[in-house]
Amino acid sequence: MKDRLAIVTGAGSGIGYATALALASRGARIAAIDIDADSASATADSIRKAGGVAASYRADVSRAAEVHAALTA
C-alpha cells in the first residue's frame, strides 16, 4: 500500500476508523472523510501520531458535491 492514497468514508468511527488505521499501518496515505469534522480530524491525528500521513475532510457522502468539494479544496 506504500505510496497509495486511500479515501476512507465514515472514517470518524467504527469500521471506517478501523479501516483508515489498518490502511495507514500498511503505508497508505489516508483521506479521512466523515460527516462529523471533529471525528475525521481525530482519526487523522491518530494516524499522524502513529507516523502515518493523513488529512481529514468533512463531507456528507450522500451528497456528491460535498465529497468533490472536500477533495478538491
mmCIF file of the C-alpha atoms, coordinates in Angstrom:
data_MODEL
# 
_entry.id   MODEL 
# 
loop_
_atom_site.group_PDB 
_atom_site.id 
_atom_site.type_symbol 
_atom_site.label_atom_id 
_atom_site.label_alt_id 
_atom_site.label_comp_id 
_atom_site.label_asym_id 
_atom_site.label_entity_id 
_atom_site.label_seq_id 
_atom_site.pdbx_PDB_ins_code 
_atom_site.Cartn_x 
_atom_site.Cartn_y 
_atom_site.Cartn_z 
_atom_site.occupancy 
_atom_site.B_iso_or_equiv 
_atom_site.pdbx_formal_charge 
_atom_site.auth_seq_id 
_atom_site.auth_comp_id 
_atom_site.auth_asym_id 
_atom_site.auth_atom_id 
_atom_site.pdbx_PDB_model_num 
ATOM 1  C CA . MET A 1 1  ? 0.000   0.000  0.000  1.00 0.00 ? 1  MET A CA 1 
ATOM 2  C CA . LYS A 1 2  ? 3.004   2.281  0.202  1.00 0.00 ? 2  LYS A CA 1 
ATOM 3  C CA . ASP A 1 3  ? 2.641   5.434  -1.892 1.00 0.00 ? 3  ASP A CA 1 
ATOM 4  C CA . ARG A 1 4  ? -1.098  4.827  -2.390 1.00 0.00 ? 4  ARG A CA 1 
ATOM 5  C CA . LEU A 1 5  ? -3.892  7.155  -1.373 1.00 0.00 ? 5  LEU A CA 1 
ATOM 6  C CA . ALA A 1 6  ? -6.863  5.604  0.392  1.00 0.00 ? 6  ALA A CA 1 
ATOM 7  C CA . ILE A 1 7  ? -10.059 7.626  0.613  1.00 0.00 ? 7  ILE A CA 1 
ATOM 8  C CA . VAL A 1 8  ? -11.931 6.281  3.625  1.00 0.00 ? 8  VAL A CA 1 
ATOM 9  C CA . THR A 1 9  ? -15.511 7.358  4.196  1.00 0.00 ? 9  THR A CA 1 
ATOM 10 C CA . GLY A 1 10 ? -17.062 7.114  7.632  1.00 0.00 ? 10 GLY A CA 1 
ATOM 11 C CA . ALA A 1 11 ? -13.524 7.396  8.962  1.00 0.00 ? 11 ALA A CA 1 
ATOM 12 C CA . GLY A 1 12 ? -14.596 9.072  12.181 1.00 0.00 ? 12 GLY A CA 1 
ATOM 13 C CA . SER A 1 13 ? -15.731 5.904  13.941 1.00 0.00 ? 13 SER A CA 1 
ATOM 14 C CA . GLY A 1 14 ? -16.396 2.196  13.753 1.00 0.00 ? 14 GLY A CA 1 
ATOM 15 C CA . ILE A 1 15 ? -15.416 0.240  10.660 1.00 0.00 ? 15 ILE A CA 1 
ATOM 16 C CA . GLY A 1 16 ? -14.293 3.373  8.812  1.00 0.00 ? 16 GLY A CA 1 
ATOM 17 C CA . TYR A 1 17 ? -11.936 4.307  11.652 1.00 0.00 ? 17 TYR A CA 1 
ATOM 18 C CA . ALA A 1 18 ? -10.520 0.782  11.833 1.00 0.00 ? 18 ALA A CA 1 
ATOM 19 C CA . THR A 1 19 ? -10.107 0.669  8.056  1.00 0.00 ? 19 THR A CA 1 
ATOM 20 C CA . ALA A 1 20 ? -8.275  4.003  7.994  1.00 0.00 ? 20 ALA A CA 1 
ATOM 21 C CA . LEU A 1 21 ? -5.863  2.878  10.696 1.00 0.00 ? 21 LEU A CA 1 
ATOM 22 C CA . ALA A 1 22 ? -5.275  -0.512 9.074  1.00 0.00 ? 22 ALA A CA 1 
ATOM 23 C CA . LEU A 1 23 ? -4.524  1.010  5.667  1.00 0.00 ? 23 LEU A CA 1 
ATOM 24 C CA . ALA A 1 24 ? -2.263  3.631  7.221  1.00 0.00 ? 24 ALA A CA 1 
ATOM 25 C CA . SER A 1 25 ? -0.341  0.940  9.091  1.00 0.00 ? 25 SER A CA 1 
ATOM 26 C CA . ARG A 1 26 ? 0.385   -0.635 5.703  1.00 0.00 ? 26 ARG A CA 1 
ATOM 27 C CA . GLY A 1 27 ? 1.786   2.630  4.352  1.00 0.00 ? 27 GLY A CA 1 
ATOM 28 C CA . ALA A 1 28 ? -1.184  4.209  2.599  1.00 0.00 ? 28 ALA A CA 1 
ATOM 29 C CA . ARG A 1 29 ? -1.787  7.944  2.811  1.00 0.00 ? 29 ARG A CA 1 
ATOM 30 C CA . ILE A 1 30 ? -5.288  8.496  4.171  1.00 0.00 ? 30 ILE A CA 1 
ATOM 31 C CA . ALA A 1 31 ? -8.021  10.961 3.267  1.00 0.00 ? 31 ALA A CA 1 
ATOM 32 C CA . ALA A 1 32 ? -10.329 10.545 6.268  1.00 0.00 ? 32 ALA A CA 1 
ATOM 33 C CA . ILE A 1 33 ? -13.859 11.661 5.381  1.00 0.00 ? 33 ILE A CA 1 
ATOM 34 C CA . ASP A 1 34 ? -16.735 11.878 7.815  1.00 0.00 ? 34 ASP A CA 1 
ATOM 35 C CA . ILE A 1 35 ? -19.915 13.895 8.261  1.00 0.00 ? 35 ILE A CA 1 
ATOM 36 C CA . ASP A 1 36 ? -18.509 14.899 11.670 1.00 0.00 ? 36 ASP A CA 1 
ATOM 37 C CA . ALA A 1 37 ? -15.454 17.090 11.064 1.00 0.00 ? 37 ALA A CA 1 
ATOM 38 C CA . ASP A 1 38 ? -14.120 16.588 14.604 1.00 0.00 ? 38 ASP A CA 1 
ATOM 39 C CA . SER A 1 39 ? -14.248 12.796 14.287 1.00 0.00 ? 39 SER A CA 1 
ATOM 40 C CA . ALA A 1 40 ? -12.484 12.857 10.914 1.00 0.00 ? 40 ALA A CA 1 
ATOM 41 C CA . SER A 1 41 ? -9.835  15.140 12.382 1.00 0.00 ? 41 SER A CA 1 
ATOM 42 C CA . ALA A 1 42 ? -9.325  12.847 15.383 1.00 0.00 ? 42 ALA A CA 1 
ATOM 43 C CA . THR A 1 43 ? -8.799  9.892  13.046 1.00 0.00 ? 43 THR A CA 1 
ATOM 44 C CA . ALA A 1 44 ? -6.230  11.800 11.003 1.00 0.00 ? 44 ALA A CA 1 
ATOM 45 C CA . ASP A 1 45 ? -4.489  12.894 14.210 1.00 0.00 ? 45 ASP A CA 1 
ATOM 46 C CA . SER A 1 46 ? -4.277  9.275  15.395 1.00 0.00 ? 46 SER A CA 1 
ATOM 47 C CA . ILE A 1 47 ? -2.719  8.224  12.110 1.00 0.00 ? 47 ILE A CA 1 
ATOM 48 C CA . ARG A 1 48 ? -0.176  11.052 12.157 1.00 0.00 ? 48 ARG A CA 1 
ATOM 49 C CA . LYS A 1 49 ? 0.746   10.286 15.789 1.00 0.00 ? 49 LYS A CA 1 
ATOM 50 C CA . ALA A 1 50 ? 1.497   6.723  14.692 1.00 0.00 ? 50 ALA A CA 1 
ATOM 51 C CA . GLY A 1 51 ? 3.821   8.033  11.964 1.00 0.00 ? 51 GLY A CA 1 
ATOM 52 C CA . GLY A 1 52 ? 1.405   7.937  9.046  1.00 0.00 ? 52 GLY A CA 1 
ATOM 53 C CA . VAL A 1 53 ? 0.206   10.548 6.607  1.00 0.00 ? 53 VAL A CA 1 
ATOM 54 C CA . ALA A 1 54 ? -3.410  11.662 6.808  1.00 0.00 ? 54 ALA A CA 1 
ATOM 55 C CA . ALA A 1 55 ? -5.729  14.567 6.163  1.00 0.00 ? 55 ALA A CA 1 
ATOM 56 C CA . SER A 1 56 ? -9.304  14.986 7.310  1.00 0.00 ? 56 SER A CA 1 
ATOM 57 C CA . TYR A 1 57 ? -12.333 16.224 5.414  1.00 0.00 ? 57 TYR A CA 1 
ATOM 58 C CA . ARG A 1 58 ? -15.908 16.954 6.411  1.00 0.00 ? 58 ARG A CA 1 
ATOM 59 C CA . ALA A 1 59 ? -18.416 15.709 3.873  1.00 0.00 ? 59 ALA A CA 1 
ATOM 60 C CA . ASP A 1 60 ? -21.784 14.010 3.692  1.00 0.00 ? 60 ASP A CA 1 
ATOM 61 C CA . VAL A 1 61 ? -21.053 11.190 1.249  1.00 0.00 ? 61 VAL A CA 1 
ATOM 62 C CA . SER A 1 62 ? -24.696 11.072 0.191  1.00 0.00 ? 62 SER A CA 1 
ATOM 63 C CA . ARG A 1 63 ? -24.020 14.450 -1.454 1.00 0.00 ? 63 ARG A CA 1 
ATOM 64 C CA . ALA A 1 64 ? -21.524 14.081 -4.298 1.00 0.00 ? 64 ALA A CA 1 
ATOM 65 C CA . ALA A 1 65 ? -20.887 17.813 -4.440 1.00 0.00 ? 65 ALA A CA 1 
ATOM 66 C CA . GLU A 1 66 ? -19.684 17.821 -0.815 1.00 0.00 ? 66 GLU A CA 1 
ATOM 67 C CA . VAL A 1 67 ? -17.242 14.977 -1.446 1.00 0.00 ? 67 VAL A CA 1 
ATOM 68 C CA . HIS A 1 68 ? -15.959 16.652 -4.589 1.00 0.00 ? 68 HIS A CA 1 
ATOM 69 C CA . ALA A 1 69 ? -15.537 19.974 -2.776 1.00 0.00 ? 69 ALA A CA 1 
ATOM 70 C CA . ALA A 1 70 ? -13.697 18.345 0.127  1.00 0.00 ? 70 ALA A CA 1 
ATOM 71 C CA . LEU A 1 71 ? -11.225 16.502 -2.057 1.00 0.00 ? 71 LEU A CA 1 
ATOM 72 C CA . THR A 1 72 ? -10.511 19.362 -4.440 1.00 0.00 ? 72 THR A CA 1 
ATOM 73 C CA . ALA A 1 73 ? -10.003 22.028 -1.758 1.00 0.00 ? 73 ALA A CA 1 
# 
